[in-house]
Amino acid sequence: QEQLVESGGGLVQAGGSLRLSCVASGRTFSSYAMGWFRQAPGNEREFVAAIRWSGGMLYYADSVKGRFTISGDNAKNTVYLEMNSLKAEDTAVYYCAAARGYPFTALAAPVSYAYWGQGTQVTVSS
């Protein structure tokens, strides 16, 4: 079984920054892509950002473009999410996810990701 371990969530004031980390582990683990999703109370889980390892493609939701930066190390199955200029609307549980590439529909689609972390709470105070 593969595991994703997240860290970095917490409380931050509006305009501040946080850096989330996620490490995937397991026997012969290899991912096609890794990404971040978030879910606020009463809302659906939404895509935030992702890396497609092949070609180093980065993809962001419109709501976080210019503020968040995703990065990672494929060899170490590690991904980060640098969050800057945080807003109250960014408050949510953030989930790290890893995709095998099969089945795969879209980089922003939760169904494409086979493995998920436990989620880490990010709370932005105004």
C-alpha positions as CSV (number, residue, x, y, z in Angstrom):
1,Q,0.0,0.0,0.0
2,E,1.1,3.5,-0.8
3,Q,1.0,6.3,1.8
4,L,1.0,10.1,1.5
5,V,2.1,12.0,4.5
6,E,1.3,15.7,4.7
7,S,2.6,18.5,6.9
8,G,2.6,22.3,7.1
9,G,-1.0,23.2,7.7
10,G,-2.0,25.6,10.4
11,L,-3.2,29.0,11.3
12,V,-2.1,32.1,9.4
13,Q,-3.2,35.7,9.0
14,A,-4.6,37.0,5.7
15,G,-1.8,38.0,3.5
16,G,0.6,35.5,5.1
17,S,2.2,32.4,3.7
18,L,2.3,28.7,4.4
19,R,4.2,25.8,2.8
20,L,2.6,22.4,2.6
21,S,4.7,19.3,2.2
22,C,3.7,15.8,1.0
23,V,5.8,12.7,0.8
24,A,4.6,9.5,-0.9
25,S,6.1,6.2,0.1
26,G,5.7,2.5,-0.7
27,R,7.4,-0.3,-2.4
28,T,8.4,0.6,-5.9
29,F,6.2,3.7,-5.7
30,S,6.1,5.8,-8.9
31,S,3.5,8.4,-9.8
32,Y,2.5,10.0,-13.1
33,A,1.4,13.2,-11.3
34,M,0.9,14.6,-7.9
35,G,-1.4,17.3,-6.9
36,W,-3.2,19.3,-4.2
37,F,-6.9,19.6,-3.6
38,R,-8.9,21.4,-1.0
39,Q,-12.3,21.2,0.6
40,A,-14.0,23.8,2.7
41,P,-17.0,23.0,4.9
42,G,-20.1,22.7,2.8
43,N,-18.2,22.8,-0.4
44,E,-17.1,20.2,-2.9
45,R,-13.5,19.1,-3.1
46,E,-11.7,21.4,-5.6
47,F,-8.5,21.2,-7.5
48,V,-5.7,23.5,-6.5
49,A,-2.5,22.6,-8.3
50,A,-0.7,19.7,-9.8
51,I,2.6,18.5,-11.3
52,R,2.8,16.1,-14.2
53,W,6.2,14.7,-13.8
54,S,6.8,14.0,-17.5
55,G,7.8,17.3,-19.0
56,G,7.4,19.0,-15.6
57,M,4.0,20.4,-16.4
58,L,2.5,22.6,-13.7
59,Y,-1.2,23.3,-13.6
60,Y,-3.1,25.7,-11.3
61,A,-6.6,26.5,-10.5
62,D,-7.5,30.0,-11.6
63,S,-8.3,31.0,-8.0
64,V,-4.7,30.4,-6.9
65,K,-2.7,31.4,-10.0
66,G,0.0,33.9,-9.1
67,R,-0.3,33.2,-5.4
68,F,0.5,29.5,-5.0
69,T,3.5,27.6,-6.4
70,I,3.7,23.8,-6.7
71,S,7.1,22.1,-6.8
72,G,8.5,18.7,-6.1
73,D,11.1,16.0,-6.5
74,N,9.9,13.0,-8.6
75,A,12.8,10.9,-7.4
76,K,11.8,11.4,-3.8
77,N,8.0,11.3,-4.5
78,T,7.8,14.6,-2.7
79,V,5.6,17.6,-3.5
80,Y,5.3,21.1,-2.0
81,L,2.7,23.8,-2.1
82,E,4.0,27.3,-1.4
83,M,1.0,29.5,-0.6
84,N,1.4,33.2,-0.5
85,S,-1.0,36.2,-0.2
86,L,-3.4,33.9,1.6
87,K,-7.1,34.9,1.7
88,A,-9.9,33.8,4.0
89,E,-11.4,32.0,1.0
90,D,-8.3,29.7,1.0
91,T,-9.4,28.2,4.4
92,A,-10.0,24.5,3.8
93,V,-8.6,21.1,4.4
94,Y,-5.9,20.5,1.9
95,Y,-5.3,17.1,0.5
96,C,-2.2,15.7,-1.3
97,A,-2.8,13.2,-4.0
98,A,-0.9,10.9,-6.3
99,A,-1.9,9.6,-9.7
100,R,-0.6,6.5,-11.4
101,G,-1.8,7.6,-14.8
102,Y,-4.4,4.9,-15.1
103,P,-7.2,5.5,-15.0
104,F,-6.6,9.1,-15.8
105,T,-9.1,11.7,-17.2
106,A,-7.6,15.1,-16.4
107,L,-5.0,16.6,-14.1
108,A,-7.6,18.5,-12.2
109,A,-10.0,15.6,-11.8
110,P,-10.0,13.9,-8.4
111,V,-10.9,10.6,-10.0
112,S,-7.5,10.6,-11.7
113,Y,-5.8,10.2,-8.3
114,A,-5.5,6.8,-6.7
115,Y,-3.8,7.8,-3.5
116,W,-4.7,10.5,-1.0
117,G,-3.2,12.0,2.1
118,Q,-5.2,12.4,5.3
119,G,-5.6,16.1,4.8
120,T,-4.2,19.1,6.6
121,Q,-6.2,22.1,7.9
122,V,-5.3,25.5,6.6
123,T,-7.1,28.3,8.3
124,V,-6.7,31.9,7.2
125,S,-7.9,34.6,9.7
126,S,-9.0,38.0,8.6
